[in-house]
Amino acid sequence: MRLGRIGFWYRLAVVILKPLMLVLTKRRWLGFAHVPAQGGVILAANHISYVDPIVLGDAILFSTGRLPRYLAKASLFKGNGIVPRTMRGAGQIPVHRNTADASAALKDAVDALHRGELITIYPEGTVTRDPGKWPMAARTGIARLALLSDAPVIPVAQWGAQQIHDSYRTKGIHLFPRHHITVQAGPAVDLDALRGKELTSEVLHEATDRVMAAIRDLLEDIRGEQAPTLVYVPTQTESA
């Protein structure tokens, strides 16, 4: 990919972060042939560290040649500071929280998918609090976004970023020794039977469960372990 085609902010991130990723990590990227080469698509990933966006963005960009767009609260896009300018310049997607209509909160994301963007989302909404770093119970935003946009959902599991920064266990960034990072994408989640239906709580939870089951299956494959039968449910404070 020619960096001149990806815009200033993405180009700057690549120039700074790509060499660091090569030096600090040993990477294994699997299954990205499942990601469509064009058209709107949602990549739904487990969330294990605040480093995840860097790791996953690196894997997506250089495995598929597509630019990942991330969802962020709309307030981060307002004003002329460095954060709003970066968010707008990098083409990230605002989510309008605290709206009466949950679907309206995702309008910009749905529009982006209809334009053919690749959107990355962490269905759990925050870094997992599960003691074993397995995916927690997820919010239904992933289901609503998928069913409103009719975009395919590609499950993605990642493992290793928590060695660099483990959000709830150890303080600071741990760069050495080089850490093994695995990011694996799977086939699109089968949501056909749910598309076109009214977005009831039952439909949204069923779609969400299917996405998270696919992510857990991939993570089991990466880790060579079986996920717990009971899915960790975060408290209101933990899910904030």
Helices and strands as residue ranges (DSSP letters): G 3-5, H 8-24, E 25-30, G 32-34, E 41-45, H 52-64, E 68-73, G 74-77, H 82-89, E 93-95, G 104-106, H 107-114, E 118-121, H 141-149, E 153-159, H 161-164, E 179-185, G 192-194, H 201-223
